[in-house]
């Protein structure tokens, strides 16, 4: 009974929010050939991205709240500890309430890869691959691939040079990029489906090969776009994670 | 039998480290014995209770190790990403080991086993790790310590080599993590310790690359292109301009022997470390075991260190610089050692003038006036009196060398500013002269002058505004207030050769 009351209250809160917030949309991303910073094979960094749909903004606290209301197994306290660490959704005031530290239109953070994956499945979607994410994030306002543009890079680096303790902005606070996608840069890090594929090979964590990005720039040898530090840092961030980790500046969006 | 050998070696190391050097002659130098390196650095498993390492913030150094056995030492190091002041009125987002730049100083004994806890604060945006040059093993600990925000990594190593070692973050892009301040020093003492001295300090150089120019006010972002071109905006000791000047100067008394643990985090520049007015009695070059004597300037590699020792004979202020000297006077690589005590006239009888050495650096006790006006400038509440107060400080630092503290100049050489008809006739011209200099004949208060004033365009708009407002309201001059906008307008309207300052 108490659960039911909570649910009703939460639903009312959400519908309240819906009056002034734009629901997340999937936008069509036309595929194409693309030079990734991470080659599929050595020396071969030309990859092909097929057509896909991508959410135009990171998933918000309000959206994720709705998800956990329908999926109590993913509520804080219920979620299996193998799948989430102890900081999972810890900014929320309760398992099914946001409170003052988590605005409904702010991107949800402190979600693990497992939780993000489960959310996307509930939307009949999936997490984007790294290549899909990188492809979309290469755009600025007017160009599909703005990576040669120093301003594009400086925008990203400027975000890096702000400390992370401040409250996050609401999603879609900035302008949309070439693909009508918001917040590719400057708001949160985002999970991708294969966040660990370009690095960690299980039992070989100590030296050489797989995790060479982790020390002394050896990674730059295999990175194709050596000057592209801005994207390299996102790769470094993702490579520090395991699928159960959550952090205050890490969210996600879904693809289809 | 393993132990006796080790003990003898340890004794040899101790003797080599402690032996007083009776002569200064190179040929009589008996110190170049082989201390055995890492092969002789393992004194067996850790003994006794684990010890929590003392970590200190520069310029302070933990006390010497008072222990004759190898121990397990626990280091708790927290990584924080923080907005801190890099210069007066200028902030920068530093990535830090332990909340400061340089990172916390660690002091251990050769043969110790270090259990290293690297904690990355939950507010951090970036993953971080640590590569300690004191570690023997792949990545220097970097692979084992790669830590996402809000996580903690633990790894252990045995310190096999004695020496003074740099540590730094080695997360890609390594250059950027280092450029943001992620470095520090770890001292591995030989078993007998270092020879006792009276004062020990921690000084670490590093350079910073900002989008805005030197001393441009406000928050400054990292500039990757400048970093790649090795075109530093700031070159600093201990992470900020003014970290070691005025009241924050390091101190000693006449007769003290001072040891400086000098590190260079880079990321790019090699330091030509020098103390103006001192000679290093000993330099343990590159932080190693053997020393050179009687050294004026020692090179400190990026990612390297040196230990310098010298006895201070006379009182006064001794200036620490990178003797690549534009870095000292135009990029901030300047610190102070203040020595108290009785004059020692037979050794040094000269008259000391801080201002000449300091150039446009002002004493820290007065800096609050400058920072007050900077704050007021940002909030739009600046008053004329604040400009005058700050202008006096800046004037005394920069202009008084020629125009004198009383504004009267030197007859026939430097024109007076006090009661000056030339100055008061045209304040716009005054801005031009400060920015562009003045060469050739002028008449001031009826007297002819024909000399050269260099351009002072390295000063910021608000600094020039404050200096001129002070000048226009001092020594019998009355009235006039100049704002940064006035200076900016003149600056913008001035053609300057490409590559000239601003």
Interface residues (C-beta under 8 A of the other chain):
Chain A: X87 X150 X153 X154 X157 X158 X160 X161 X162 X163 X164 X165 X189 X205 X206 X207 X211 X213 X214 X215 X216 X217 X219 X220 X229 X232 X233 X235 X236 X237 X239 X240 X241 X245 X246 X247 X248 X249 X250
Chain B: X81 X82 X83 X92 X93 X122 X123 X124 X125 X126 X127 X129 X131 X138 X139 X140 X142 X143 X144 X146 X147 X148 X149 X150 X151 X170 X171 X172 X173 X174 X175 X176 X180 X211 X221 X222 X224 X225
